[in-house]
Amino acid sequence: MSAWKADFRLLFRAPLSVGALLLLFILSALSVAAGLAATARQEAVIDRVEAAQRMDLASVAKDHGKPDGNAGSAAYYTFHLTSDPPSPLAFAALGQRDVQPYVLRVRLLGLQSQLYESETLNPELALPGAFDFAFVLIYLAPLIIIALMHDLVSGEREAGRLRLLVSLPASGRGVWMRRSALRYLLVLGALLVPFVIGAALTRAPVAGTFAIALATALYVAFWLGLALRVTTWGRSSAANGAALVGCWIVLTLLAPALANAVISRAIPVAKGIDLTLAQRELVHRAWDIPKEETFRPFFAKHPEWRDTPPVPGRFHWKWYYAMHEVGDDGVATEVTEYRRSLTAREVWTARLGWFLPAAAVQTILHRTADSDLWAHLAYQRSIEQFHTRLRDFYYPYMFHERPFQMADFEQMPRYQPRPSSASLPMSPMVGLLVLAALVSGAAVTGVRTLSSSAARE
């Protein structure tokens, strides 16, 4: 019987080891199933809203698409659907998709107030996150590794077999490396088999699937190396378990939470709903000031409409929409600062990956799955570009006072979902590789020291 086969049988004779691996496989499979169900729900919501949108648009066209139809009324009552379908790998790491809108209907009114008016999320309630593959990998897999590794050496010492074990031919330090490698492969299999099946079902890109698998392999290597290093200290199994659980608490809970608190304090970010209120205040103020004050900045931005017919009476649609666009422009500085602060926080969070493996894995998975803050900002930018197309479409009707008829509804711009912005973040991947290599090197050193000292006893 080969040494590998003997260790394999020995491992599966321990109920704790079998139970831990089976539990990890079940959790990984459940997380993949939950992620697939979540993305399927999001796609179903998008389909339902698209069907309702077609009915709504037909109703508005029937009411306002008359021979003497007014473009202002048509623009006011017509909502335009935008959506951000999940990427094929979003099931593995839902990220911001779990807390940010992925469907938004917009009108020609001020855009900034529409982008953030659905921001009703309580960030504190969203802290636990979704139960997806990223959650199982980052928070639960290390606990399974601790259960498998905490008594790898101390168990043999406590059973009185340590000296005999290291004195056997072809044994010594090799036995610990072989047993660790066996556990590493089994843990990796329990995690990746469900994930790869999920990726195959969604026809995920090979590059992205490989990137997540590589991050998983490095993260498991880090924790297994750390556990092996701790078990070579010569303490009891209980002490090893307590020390490793302490490391898990610090590396996955305390340190990331403290780092995020420091980043949040150093880079304050206003709420998006504040931009909505600021834009609305500017729009409401425009009702109480002369129309010339509203048109002055508008015509400076759009000189092509300066010589169009003047606005008679108290109300005119082109003044109304100019008022909303000027309101958007009035908060442009605040919007830029808001997004600059968000992206600065994201950059610093990614830098945590150089020191915290959990932060590195989270950044890699969310960026590869196109479900992080960058993806949400890309969706918002695509809505802004679409809103500009709406203005370019409606303004000629209003400023030249052309009738808006049924056939014009067919010419309305249609939103096309943005292309995927998924990418492989090299910096956190390299950071994770360095951390895994350092810890693995320390573990190998610990094994050499242990084997030498045990042989001398």
PyMOL commands that set and color helices and strands:
alter all, ss='L'
color gray80, all
select helices_A, chain A and resi 3-12+15-64+71-77+95-98+111-116+123-126+133-149+154-158+162-167+173-201+206-231+237-266+272-286+291-301+303-305+317-330+332-354+357-368+373-399+406-410+426-456
alter helices_A, ss='H'
color red, helices_A
select strands_A, chain A and resi 80-83+103-106
alter strands_A, ss='S'
color yellow, strands_A
deselect
rebuild
show_as cartoon
